[in-house]
Amino acid sequence: MKSPAYLLNLLSNVLKGVILSLAFQFPIGIDAQVVSPIQGGHYSIGIKNNRDMATPPSGIFILWYNAFVSGDSYYDRNGHKYESIRLDQINPNLKNITVDPEINAYATIPTIFWASSFEILGGAKYMAGVSLGNTNAKFSIITERPGIIIDTTYTRTSEDRVSGLTDLFVAPLGLSWEFNKMDITFLYGFYAPTGRYESGASDNIGLGFWTNQFQGYMYYYPVSDKSTALSAGLTYELNGKIKDIDVNPGNRLSLEWGVSQYLSNRFEVGIMGGHNWQISEDSGNDVYWDQKYLDKKNSLLFNAGYWLIEDNLFLNAKYGFDYGLKQRMKNNSFLLNIIFVPGQK
């Protein structure tokens, strides 16, 4: 349930170096130790399976999320595709620099949860869990600058590759109520800044701040065998201050919905949608960008899953894409998720 938001920090720092190097003739290595102005939250819409937040069976269950992400377009604060560095706005005699970014990343996120056999608070199962992911990402920006005097083009490629453990997610409190035609689930968790992070660095994996996360989900089953499920859920992220610098990223809200349909006892197909918004401004004395511009992202995903061992081992393949973005990288995603329920027979 982690966000590949480190990609946003990579984009910001590499692009900042390119601008300094090509536009103002500074070496690429000069990079002020300041925080990235492009901040994404910890939570990523569309990562989980369609029914992950439904009332689970009692006992231990393991979820293993595997995301392959690629992107080649960045959208600015106005929702426009970022294609060039406009040097003509600085000096009409300067030629603009075209920018072609590309990201390829793989994230694996093993997660373990436990659900109680007892009930509390009017029939709710108690749940708790933890997850820690690992990421490997390659990022590049190709820039082209026309010659000022002669008819030639100067091309430069800046690349970066990062890998390592992401921030730790702990969910100490989950409650899920199961009814005849409905499930309702609440989950509280927090992200600890355990991943590698240093303000201004281009190889950050973690985000450098704590997040308290509150989630509420509802599932409706229109038929008695629950083969069809309609779901909707909200996720609220309350972000803390970035370590070693006075910047507090704005809080975030995500809305997700889904339709899940079992075509047999083992085979499921579905569609999921997600919408993620920054809902409050970044704050702090070290914020140097215009805070009134808030980022957003929308995603649409399709899935097909199959219980290889009925009620024990589930394999789910998903494809998704982003749209309607501001201050975000547009990605295509392929996910291969596994659910293992060892106690079921």
PyMOL commands that set and color helices and strands:
alter all, ss='L'
color gray80, all
select helices_A, chain A and resi 6-23+87-89
alter helices_A, ss='H'
color red, helices_A
select strands_A, chain A and resi 59-75+84-85+97-120+124-131+134-146+153-165+168-178+182-192+211-220+228-239+252-262+267-278+296-309+313-326+328-340
alter strands_A, ss='S'
color yellow, strands_A
deselect
rebuild
show_as cartoon
